[in-house]
Amino acid sequence: MKQLSISRRGVLKGGAALAAGAVFSTRVVAAAPPAEAVTPALVEAAKKEGQVMYYTSTDLPVAEKLAKAFEAKYPGIAVRVERTGAERVFQRIGQEYASKIHAVDIVNSSDAAHFIVWKRDGILAPYVPEDVAKFYPAEHKDPDGQFASFRVWLSIIAYNTNLVKAEDAPKSFADLLDPKWKGKIVKAHPGYSGTIMTATYQMQRDLGWSYFEQLAKQNVMQVQSSADPPKKLDLGERAVMADGNEYNIFQIKEAGRPVEPVYATEGSPLIIGPNGVFKAAPHPNAARLFQAFSLSREAQQLIVDVGGLRSVHSQTKEKAGRRPLAEIKTMKDDAAAVEKEGEAIKARYTKLFRV
């Protein structure tokens, strides 16, 4: 196995690039394998392995609920959840594989660009669950069958309703530059969070770096994870968040807490979080079973209802009380561009926003 490079630069040379606005490339290198149903033989083989190692950047409570649902459906197979920020997940896997350590079975990342690297380096296993073949749009599944969209969500503005009246709340990213918000804003960091890496790319593309230069003058509270701004908002430590997970805001609001989402008039960054199985997975059958479960209607409805996420599985339903994704203006995802520009984005951002 060749070593993985941890740097994001240059990885598209000879690789499959993703078209702007599309999630996964339509350029096919090899035909995807036929779809596979979950069979008694797969379940039995997975039970003999006894566990699955899941590296994920999904917020820990959501990942653990998914794991518990799987364990309840398939007793005898334990899911070990290793949760950290997407950029840390990427670095960890790169370091492990460079040292010939194959610990991870299946991965989820909030930075879809990571899958370009893993696919290019030949370490993902082609595997197409039946649900993916039947119910997933073409743009949300790798044409070679190596990964598919486990979750979809937005990076949004939000505010604490105890600290900000609805009529005074920001309606756009531009509104956050108003002097009245100085010292009252919290946001996450693209060097830690894949959500924020993707969102930062989309925003600097559509709004320009001048936007971030002005925002940095607002005495912003800088945190790491995209899950942190909603929590700071809930605690009343800041009145407004400039970015962060929509799904955490849903969870907090639906628990009766004083937060309210805002979908910016310029468009909210759209985030895609794929799942993929590794060729060298130590528990290959359990990994495939967990992948099939994660992308099934049952699990997808769970992450919608309980986790606050969005799903592209055509058989799921959006939860009542939430604005449907189809009604929200979004910015376009471009994982290939994030891959090419990621290091430069982190460097430029870090100069503006000091932790």
VOMIVO-845195 format. One record per residue: residue number from 1; x, y, z of N, C-alpha, C in turn. Coordinates in steps of 0.05 Angstrom, whole numbers. Example, Ala and Ser with C-alpha at 12.3 -4.5 7.8 and 13.67 -1.06 7.14 Angstrom:
[1 [264 -114 156] [246 -90 156] [264 -66 156]]
[2 [257 -45 142] [273 -21 143] [258 1 157]]
REM end
This chain:
[1 [17 -24 0] [0 0 0] [18 25 0]]
[2 [13 42 -19] [29 67 -20] [20 86 2]]
[3 [38 104 9] [31 123 30] [11 143 20]]
[4 [-6 152 39] [-24 174 33] [-11 200 40]]
[5 [-15 220 23] [-5 247 29] [-26 261 45]]
[6 [-18 274 67] [-37 288 83] [-44 315 71]]
[7 [-25 327 55] [-31 352 42] [-54 348 22]]
[8 [-70 370 18] [-92 369 -1] [-83 378 -28]]
[9 [-58 388 -31] [-50 400 -56] [-43 379 -77]]
[10 [-50 385 -102] [-42 369 -124] [-56 343 -127]]
[11 [-76 337 -112] [-88 311 -112] [-105 305 -136]]
[12 [-112 325 -152] [-129 320 -174] [-114 313 -199]]
[13 [-87 312 -198] [-72 304 -222] [-79 276 -230]]
[14 [-91 273 -253] [-98 246 -262] [-123 234 -248]]
[15 [-135 250 -230] [-157 239 -214] [-184 247 -227]]
[16 [-205 237 -214] [-232 243 -224] [-241 269 -211]]
[17 [-244 290 -226] [-252 316 -215] [-283 317 -214]]
[18 [-292 333 -195] [-321 337 -192] [-328 364 -206]]
[19 [-349 364 -221] [-358 388 -235] [-370 407 -215]]
[20 [-366 433 -220] [-377 453 -202] [-407 450 -201]]
[21 [-418 450 -177] [-446 448 -173] [-455 419 -171]]
[22 [-438 399 -178] [-445 371 -175] [-432 360 -150]]
[23 [-443 339 -139] [-432 328 -115] [-410 309 -122]]
[24 [-415 289 -139] [-395 270 -146] [-391 270 -176]]
[25 [-367 262 -185] [-360 263 -213] [-377 244 -229]]
[26 [-382 252 -254] [-396 234 -272] [-376 220 -291]]
[27 [-351 225 -286] [-330 211 -301] [-325 184 -290]]
[28 [-331 163 -305] [-329 136 -295] [-302 124 -303]]
[29 [-287 114 -283] [-261 101 -288] [-266 71 -291]]
[30 [-283 60 -275] [-289 31 -277] [-319 29 -270]]
[31 [-332 9 -282] [-360 6 -276] [-365 -1 -247]]
[32 [-386 11 -236] [-394 6 -209] [-402 -23 -206]]
[33 [-397 -36 -184] [-406 -64 -180] [-436 -65 -178]]
[34 [-448 -88 -183] [-477 -90 -180] [-486 -85 -152]]
[35 [-510 -75 -149] [-521 -70 -122] [-523 -96 -106]]
[36 [-519 -95 -80] [-521 -118 -63] [-542 -115 -41]]
[37 [-559 -135 -39] [-578 -135 -17] [-565 -146 8]]
[38 [-576 -139 31] [-566 -151 56] [-577 -179 58]]
[39 [-558 -198 60] [-566 -227 60] [-560 -239 88]]
[40 [-572 -262 94] [-566 -276 119] [-536 -283 121]]
[41 [-524 -289 98] [-495 -296 98] [-478 -272 106]]
[42 [-485 -247 96] [-470 -223 104] [-474 -218 133]]
[43 [-498 -220 143] [-503 -215 172] [-487 -235 189]]
[44 [-487 -260 181] [-473 -281 197] [-443 -275 197]]
[45 [-432 -268 173] [-403 -262 171] [-396 -237 188]]
[46 [-414 -218 188] [-410 -194 204] [-410 -200 234]]
[47 [-428 -218 242] [-430 -225 270] [-405 -240 279]]
[48 [-393 -255 262] [-368 -269 268] [-346 -249 273]]
[49 [-346 -227 258] [-325 -206 262] [-331 -191 288]]
[50 [-356 -187 295] [-364 -177 321] [-363 -147 325]]
[51 [-351 -132 308] [-350 -103 312] [-344 -88 286]]
[52 [-348 -62 287] [-342 -45 264] [-330 -19 275]]
[53 [-309 -9 263] [-296 15 271] [-305 38 252]]
[54 [-318 58 264] [-330 79 248] [-317 106 255]]
[55 [-302 117 236] [-290 144 239] [-310 164 227]]
[56 [-317 184 242] [-338 203 233] [-334 231 244]]
[57 [-343 250 229] [-344 278 239] [-372 287 246]]
[58 [-391 268 244] [-418 274 253] [-418 280 283]]
[59 [-435 299 291] [-436 305 319] [-441 280 335]]
[60 [-426 276 357] [-425 251 372] [-452 240 380]]
[61 [-471 256 391] [-497 244 398] [-511 232 374]]
[62 [-509 244 351] [-522 233 327] [-509 207 318]]
[63 [-482 207 318] [-467 183 311] [-473 160 330]]
[64 [-475 166 355] [-481 145 375] [-509 134 372]]
[65 [-528 151 365] [-556 141 361] [-557 123 336]]
[66 [-542 130 316] [-540 112 292] [-528 86 300]]
[67 [-506 87 316] [-493 62 325] [-511 45 341]]
[68 [-526 57 360] [-544 41 377] [-566 29 361]]
[69 [-576 43 341] [-597 32 324] [-587 8 308]]
[70 [-562 9 299] [-550 -13 285] [-546 -37 304]]
[71 [-536 -32 327] [-532 -53 347] [-558 -67 355]]
[72 [-579 -51 356] [-605 -62 363] [-616 -80 341]]
[73 [-610 -72 316] [-620 -88 293] [-603 -113 289]]
[74 [-577 -110 295] [-558 -133 291] [-543 -139 317]]
[75 [-557 -151 336] [-544 -158 362] [-518 -174 358]]
[76 [-498 -168 374] [-473 -182 372] [-452 -168 356]]
[77 [-459 -146 343] [-440 -130 328] [-438 -102 341]]
[78 [-416 -96 353] [-412 -71 367] [-401 -50 347]]
[79 [-411 -26 350] [-400 -4 334] [-383 14 352]]
[80 [-358 17 344] [-340 35 359] [-339 61 343]]
[81 [-350 82 355] [-351 108 342] [-326 124 350]]
[82 [-311 133 330] [-288 151 335] [-295 177 322]]
[83 [-303 197 339] [-312 222 328] [-292 244 333]]
[84 [-287 260 311] [-271 284 314] [-277 301 289]]
[85 [-266 325 287] [-270 342 264] [-261 329 238]]
[86 [-274 336 216] [-268 323 191] [-238 325 183]]
[87 [-227 349 188] [-199 352 180] [-181 335 197]]
[88 [-189 330 222] [-173 312 240] [-177 283 231]]
[89 [-202 276 223] [-207 249 212] [-189 243 188]]
[90 [-187 262 170] [-171 260 146] [-141 256 154]]
[91 [-132 273 172] [-104 271 180] [-98 244 194]]
[92 [-117 235 211] [-112 210 226] [-110 187 207]]
[93 [-128 185 187] [-127 163 168] [-101 164 152]]
[94 [-93 188 144] [-68 191 129] [-44 182 145]]
[95 [-43 189 170] [-21 181 188] [-22 150 193]]
[96 [-46 139 197] [-47 111 202] [-39 95 178]]
[97 [-48 102 155] [-41 87 131] [-12 90 123]]
[98 [0 114 129] [28 118 124] [45 99 142]]
[99 [33 92 165] [47 74 184] [37 45 181]]
[100 [22 40 159] [11 13 153] [-7 3 175]]
[101 [-21 22 188] [-41 15 208] [-69 17 194]]
[102 [-83 -6 194] [-109 -7 181] [-130 -12 203]]
[103 [-138 9 216] [-157 7 239] [-185 14 231]]
[104 [-189 32 212] [-215 42 205] [-229 23 186]]
[105 [-255 18 190] [-271 2 172] [-287 19 153]]
[106 [-300 39 164] [-318 56 148] [-315 85 158]]
[107 [-318 104 140] [-313 132 146] [-336 149 137]]
[108 [-341 170 152] [-359 192 144] [-343 218 148]]
[109 [-344 235 128] [-331 261 131] [-350 283 121]]
[110 [-349 306 135] [-365 329 127] [-350 345 105]]
[111 [-327 336 96] [-312 348 74] [-312 327 52]]
[112 [-329 330 32] [-331 310 10] [-305 308 -6]]
[113 [-289 329 -5] [-263 329 -19] [-245 307 -9]]
[114 [-248 298 15] [-231 276 26] [-235 251 10]]
[115 [-259 246 0] [-264 222 -15] [-250 222 -42]]
[116 [-244 245 -53] [-228 247 -77] [-200 236 -72]]
[117 [-189 243 -49] [-162 234 -42] [-162 204 -37]]
[118 [-181 194 -21] [-182 165 -14] [-187 149 -39]]
[119 [-204 158 -57] [-209 143 -82] [-185 144 -100]]
[120 [-172 166 -102] [-148 169 -119] [-126 150 -109]]
[121 [-124 148 -83] [-103 131 -72] [-111 101 -71]]
[122 [-134 95 -81] [-142 67 -84] [-147 52 -59]]
[123 [-156 66 -38] [-160 52 -13] [-190 48 -5]]
[124 [-208 57 -22] [-237 52 -17] [-246 27 -31]]
[125 [-265 13 -19] [-275 -12 -31] [-301 -6 -45]]
[126 [-304 -14 -71] [-329 -11 -84] [-351 -28 -71]]
[127 [-373 -15 -64] [-395 -30 -51] [-420 -13 -54]]
[128 [-440 -24 -67] [-465 -9 -72] [-488 -23 -58]]
[129 [-498 -12 -36] [-521 -24 -22] [-546 -21 -41]]
[130 [-565 -39 -37] [-589 -39 -54] [-604 -12 -52]]
[131 [-605 -1 -29] [-620 25 -26] [-607 47 -42]]
[132 [-581 47 -43] [-566 68 -58] [-573 66 -88]]
[133 [-573 41 -98] [-579 37 -126] [-607 45 -133]]
[134 [-626 40 -115] [-654 45 -121] [-664 73 -115]]
[135 [-653 85 -93] [-666 109 -83] [-648 134 -81]]
[136 [-623 133 -90] [-606 156 -88] [-602 169 -115]]
[137 [-603 196 -117] [-598 209 -142] [-570 204 -152]]
[138 [-566 204 -178] [-539 198 -189] [-518 216 -178]]
[139 [-524 241 -174] [-504 260 -165] [-496 256 -136]]
[140 [-510 238 -122] [-503 233 -94] [-492 205 -89]]
[141 [-482 193 -111] [-468 167 -108] [-445 166 -127]]
[142 [-422 157 -118] [-399 155 -135] [-404 136 -158]]
[143 [-398 144 -183] [-404 127 -206] [-389 100 -205]]
[144 [-368 99 -190] [-353 74 -187] [-360 58 -162]]
[145 [-381 68 -148] [-392 53 -126] [-375 54 -100]]
[146 [-358 74 -97] [-340 74 -74] [-350 91 -50]]
[147 [-370 107 -54] [-382 123 -32] [-408 135 -41]]
[148 [-424 144 -21] [-450 156 -26] [-456 176 -4]]
[149 [-475 194 -9] [-481 214 11] [-497 203 34]]
[150 [-484 202 57] [-497 193 82] [-514 215 93]]
[151 [-505 240 91] [-520 262 103] [-516 288 87]]
[152 [-536 305 88] [-535 331 75] [-545 352 95]]
[153 [-533 375 96] [-542 396 114] [-532 423 105]]
[154 [-538 444 119] [-530 471 112] [-513 483 134]]
[155 [-496 501 127] [-483 518 146] [-498 545 146]]
[156 [-509 552 169] [-528 574 170] [-521 596 191]]
[157 [-534 618 189] [-535 638 210] [-557 630 229]]
[158 [-554 637 255] [-575 633 274] [-572 653 297]]
[159 [-592 656 314] [-591 675 336] [-605 665 360]]
[160 [-597 676 383] [-610 670 409] [-634 688 412]]
[161 [-658 676 414] [-682 692 415] [-686 707 441]]
[162 [-671 700 462] [-672 715 487] [-655 741 485]]
[163 [-636 741 466] [-618 763 464] [-623 781 440]]
[164 [-638 770 420] [-643 784 395] [-673 782 388]]
[165 [-686 804 382] [-713 803 373] [-714 794 344]]
[166 [-735 781 336] [-737 771 308] [-734 793 288]]
[167 [-746 816 294] [-745 838 274] [-717 851 272]]
[168 [-700 846 293] [-673 857 293] [-652 837 284]]
[169 [-660 812 280] [-641 791 273] [-630 795 245]]
[170 [-605 786 240] [-593 788 213] [-609 771 194]]
[171 [-611 780 169] [-624 765 148] [-605 756 127]]
[172 [-580 766 128] [-560 760 108] [-533 760 120]]
[173 [-513 750 105] [-485 751 114] [-476 780 116]]
[174 [-486 796 97] [-478 824 97] [-487 838 123]]
[175 [-510 829 134] [-521 841 158] [-502 837 182]]
[176 [-486 816 181] [-468 810 203] [-445 830 206]]
[177 [-442 846 185] [-420 866 185] [-430 892 198]]
[178 [-455 893 206] [-465 917 220] [-450 920 247]]
[179 [-442 944 254] [-427 949 279] [-442 939 304]]
[180 [-469 937 302] [-484 929 326] [-478 900 334]]
[181 [-466 884 316] [-459 856 323] [-431 853 332]]
[182 [-416 874 334] [-388 872 343] [-387 860 371]]
[183 [-371 839 374] [-368 825 399] [-391 807 406]]
[184 [-409 802 387] [-433 786 393] [-435 761 375]]
[185 [-414 756 359] [-416 735 339] [-397 712 346]]
[186 [-405 687 340] [-388 664 343] [-387 649 316]]
[187 [-365 638 310] [-362 622 285] [-341 600 289]]
[188 [-342 580 271] [-324 557 273] [-301 560 253]]
[189 [-282 541 253] [-257 544 239] [-254 522 217]]
[190 [-246 530 193] [-242 511 171] [-218 493 174]]
[191 [-200 499 193] [-177 482 198] [-184 458 214]]
[192 [-208 458 227] [-217 435 243] [-241 422 231]]
[193 [-260 438 221] [-286 429 213] [-288 427 182]]
[194 [-296 403 172] [-301 400 144] [-325 416 135]]
[195 [-345 419 152] [-368 435 146] [-359 464 140]]
[196 [-343 474 157] [-334 502 155] [-314 506 132]]
[197 [-298 485 127] [-280 486 104] [-297 489 79]]
[198 [-317 472 76] [-334 474 52] [-349 500 51]]
[199 [-360 509 73] [-375 534 74] [-357 558 68]]
[200 [-332 557 78] [-314 580 74] [-307 581 44]]
[201 [-302 558 32] [-296 558 3] [-320 571 -12]]
[202 [-344 562 -7] [-367 572 -22] [-371 602 -17]]
[203 [-367 611 8] [-372 639 14] [-351 657 2]]
[204 [-325 649 3] [-304 666 -9] [-307 666 -39]]
[205 [-317 645 -51] [-322 644 -80] [-345 663 -87]]
[206 [-367 663 -71] [-391 678 -78] [-391 707 -67]]
[207 [-378 710 -44] [-378 737 -31] [-351 751 -32]]
[208 [-330 736 -36] [-303 747 -37] [-289 747 -10]]
[209 [-263 747 -10] [-248 747 15] [-252 774 30]]
[210 [-260 794 16] [-265 820 29] [-286 817 51]]
[211 [-305 799 46] [-326 794 66] [-314 784 92]]
[212 [-296 764 91] [-283 754 114] [-265 774 127]]
[213 [-252 791 111] [-235 812 122] [-251 831 139]]
[214 [-275 838 130] [-292 855 146] [-304 841 170]]
[215 [-311 816 167] [-323 801 189] [-302 797 211]]
[216 [-277 794 204] [-256 790 224] [-253 814 242]]
[217 [-262 837 234] [-261 862 250] [-283 864 270]]
[218 [-301 844 271] [-324 844 288] [-319 831 316]]
[219 [-294 827 322] [-287 814 348] [-302 787 351]]
[220 [-299 771 331] [-314 745 330] [-302 725 350]]
[221 [-319 710 365] [-310 688 381] [-304 665 362]]
[222 [-279 656 361] [-271 634 343] [-271 608 359]]
[223 [-286 588 348] [-287 561 360] [-278 541 339]]
[224 [-277 515 346] [-268 495 327] [-290 483 311]]
[225 [-305 465 323] [-325 449 309] [-349 466 300]]
[226 [-361 457 278] [-386 470 269] [-409 464 288]]
[227 [-405 445 306] [-425 440 327] [-423 460 350]]
[228 [-400 474 352] [-396 492 375] [-412 518 374]]
[229 [-415 532 351] [-430 557 351] [-459 553 360]]
[230 [-474 532 352] [-501 529 362] [-501 526 393]]
[231 [-481 513 404] [-480 508 433] [-473 534 447]]
[232 [-456 550 436] [-449 576 448] [-474 594 447]]
[233 [-489 592 426] [-513 608 423] [-534 600 444]]
[234 [-537 574 447] [-556 563 467] [-549 573 495]]
[235 [-524 574 501] [-515 582 528] [-516 612 532]]
[236 [-521 627 510] [-523 656 512] [-496 669 513]]
[237 [-474 654 505] [-447 666 505] [-444 685 482]]
[238 [-459 681 461] [-460 700 438] [-488 702 428]]
[239 [-495 724 417] [-523 729 407] [-528 717 380]]
[240 [-507 716 363] [-510 707 335] [-488 689 327]]
[241 [-494 669 310] [-472 653 299] [-471 659 269]]
[242 [-446 662 259] [-442 668 231] [-442 643 214]]
[243 [-436 620 226] [-436 595 212] [-439 573 233]]
[244 [-445 549 224] [-449 526 242] [-469 507 231]]
[245 [-472 484 244] [-490 463 234] [-519 470 237]]
[246 [-533 469 215] [-562 472 216] [-574 450 234]]
[247 [-563 425 233] [-576 403 247] [-574 407 277]]
[248 [-553 419 287] [-551 425 316] [-571 446 325]]
[249 [-576 465 307] [-596 485 313] [-624 472 315]]
[250 [-630 454 296] [-655 440 297] [-658 425 324]]
[251 [-637 410 331] [-638 394 356] [-644 412 380]]
[252 [-629 434 382] [-631 452 405] [-659 466 405]]
[253 [-668 476 382] [-693 489 381] [-716 470 388]]
[254 [-715 446 377] [-736 427 382] [-736 416 411]]
[255 [-715 422 426] [-714 415 454] [-725 438 471]]
[256 [-735 459 457] [-747 481 471] [-728 503 479]]
[257 [-704 503 468] [-684 523 474] [-687 548 456]]
[258 [-676 571 465] [-680 597 451] [-662 602 427]]
[259 [-664 586 406] [-648 591 382] [-666 590 358]]
[260 [-658 605 337] [-674 606 313] [-656 607 289]]
[261 [-661 590 269] [-644 590 245] [-650 613 226]]
[262 [-630 621 211] [-634 642 190] [-621 632 165]]
[263 [-636 633 143] [-625 625 117] [-618 650 101]]
[264 [-593 656 99] [-583 680 87] [-594 686 59]]
[265 [-600 711 54] [-611 718 28] [-591 713 5]]
[266 [-565 712 12] [-545 707 -9] [-544 677 -16]]
[267 [-556 660 2] [-555 631 -1] [-539 619 21]]
[268 [-547 596 31] [-533 582 52] [-515 560 40]]
[269 [-490 558 50] [-472 537 40] [-484 509 44]]
[270 [-483 493 23] [-493 466 23] [-470 447 29]]
[271 [-474 429 48] [-453 411 56] [-461 382 51]]
[272 [-443 366 40] [-448 338 34] [-429 321 50]]
[273 [-439 301 64] [-422 283 80] [-425 254 71]]
[274 [-407 244 54] [-409 217 44] [-399 196 65]]
[275 [-406 171 60] [-396 148 74] [-381 130 54]]
[276 [-359 117 63] [-345 98 47] [-332 77 63]]
[277 [-329 53 51] [-316 30 64] [-288 27 53]]
[278 [-269 20 71] [-241 17 63] [-234 -12 54]]
[279 [-217 -14 33] [-209 -40 23] [-195 -57 45]]
[280 [-179 -43 61] [-164 -58 82] [-179 -58 109]]
[281 [-205 -55 108] [-221 -55 133] [-216 -81 148]]
[282 [-210 -79 174] [-205 -103 190] [-230 -120 194]]
[283 [-253 -107 190] [-279 -122 193] [-296 -116 168]]
[284 [-288 -128 146] [-300 -120 120] [-330 -126 118]]
[285 [-339 -148 129] [-367 -155 127] [-384 -137 145]]
[286 [-374 -132 169] [-388 -114 187] [-389 -86 176]]
[287 [-367 -78 162] [-366 -52 149] [-387 -49 128]]
[288 [-390 -70 111] [-410 -69 90] [-439 -69 102]]
[289 [-442 -84 122] [-469 -85 135] [-476 -58 147]]
[290 [-456 -45 160] [-461 -19 172] [-465 2 150]]
[291 [-451 0 128] [-455 18 106] [-483 15 94]]
[292 [-492 -9 90] [-519 -14 80] [-540 -3 99]]
[293 [-536 -7 125] [-555 3 145] [-555 33 145]]
[294 [-531 46 145] [-529 75 146] [-544 89 123]]
[295 [-544 76 100] [-555 88 76] [-584 77 70]]
[296 [-595 61 89] [-622 51 86] [-642 72 94]]
[297 [-667 68 85] [-689 87 93] [-691 89 123]]
[298 [-689 66 137] [-692 66 166] [-672 85 179]]
[299 [-647 82 173] [-626 99 185] [-627 128 175]]
[300 [-634 131 150] [-636 158 139] [-659 174 152]]
[301 [-681 160 157] [-703 174 171] [-696 180 199]]
[302 [-680 163 212] [-670 168 239] [-654 193 240]]
[303 [-635 196 222] [-617 220 223] [-633 246 216]]
[304 [-655 243 201] [-672 266 196] [-688 273 221]]
[305 [-702 254 232] [-720 259 254] [-706 266 280]]
[306 [-685 250 286] [-671 254 312] [-646 271 309]]
[307 [-633 268 287] [-608 283 284] [-610 310 272]]
[308 [-633 316 259] [-636 343 247] [-623 346 220]]
[309 [-613 324 209] [-600 325 183] [-620 323 160]]
[310 [-610 327 136] [-625 323 111] [-617 297 99]]
[311 [-634 285 82] [-627 260 68] [-635 262 39]]
[312 [-619 249 22] [-625 248 -7] [-639 222 -14]]
[313 [-643 204 5] [-658 179 1] [-686 187 -6]]
[314 [-696 178 -30] [-722 188 -40] [-745 178 -23]]
[315 [-742 158 -6] [-764 148 10] [-766 161 38]]
[316 [-748 180 44] [-750 193 70] [-768 218 68]]
[317 [-777 227 91] [-794 251 92] [-781 272 111]]
[318 [-783 297 103] [-772 318 120] [-791 321 144]]
[319 [-779 329 167] [-794 331 191] [-811 357 191]]
[320 [-835 354 201] [-854 377 202] [-842 399 219]]
[321 [-846 423 211] [-837 447 226] [-810 457 216]]
[322 [-797 442 199] [-771 452 188] [-776 461 159]]
[323 [-762 482 151] [-764 491 124] [-753 470 105]]
[324 [-768 461 85] [-758 441 66] [-734 451 51]]
[325 [-716 433 46] [-691 441 32] [-697 453 5]]
[326 [-717 443 -9] [-724 453 -35] [-732 482 -35]]
[327 [-740 492 -11] [-749 520 -9] [-727 539 -1]]
[328 [-703 529 3] [-680 545 13] [-661 551 -10]]
[329 [-653 576 -12] [-632 583 -31] [-605 574 -20]]
[330 [-591 558 -36] [-565 548 -27] [-543 556 -46]]
[331 [-518 556 -35] [-495 559 -51] [-487 532 -62]]
[332 [-472 531 -83] [-465 506 -96] [-441 493 -84]]
[333 [-443 467 -80] [-420 451 -70] [-401 446 -93]]
[334 [-375 445 -87] [-355 439 -108] [-331 426 -93]]
[335 [-333 400 -89] [-313 386 -73] [-285 387 -86]]
[336 [-284 386 -113] [-259 387 -127] [-244 413 -122]]
[337 [-259 435 -122] [-247 461 -117] [-237 463 -88]]
[338 [-253 452 -69] [-244 452 -41] [-218 437 -39]]
[339 [-216 414 -53] [-192 398 -52] [-168 413 -62]]
[340 [-171 427 -84] [-148 442 -95] [-140 466 -78]]
[341 [-160 479 -66] [-155 505 -53] [-155 503 -23]]
[342 [-159 479 -11] [-163 477 17] [-140 488 34]]
[343 [-115 481 27] [-93 490 43] [-91 521 43]]
[344 [-95 532 19] [-93 562 17] [-116 575 32]]
[345 [-139 563 32] [-162 574 47] [-156 574 77]]
[346 [-146 551 87] [-139 550 116] [-118 571 124]]
[347 [-98 574 107] [-76 592 113] [-86 621 113]]
[348 [-102 628 93] [-112 656 91] [-132 662 114]]
[349 [-149 642 119] [-169 646 141] [-155 650 168]]
[350 [-135 633 173] [-121 634 199] [-107 661 204]]
[351 [-99 674 183] [-87 700 186] [-107 721 194]]
[352 [-132 716 186] [-153 736 192] [-166 731 220]]
[353 [-170 705 226] [-184 698 251] [-165 683 269]]
[354 [-156 696 290] [-138 683 309] [-153 669 331]]
[355 [-146 644 336] [-161 629 358] [-153 640 385]]
REM end
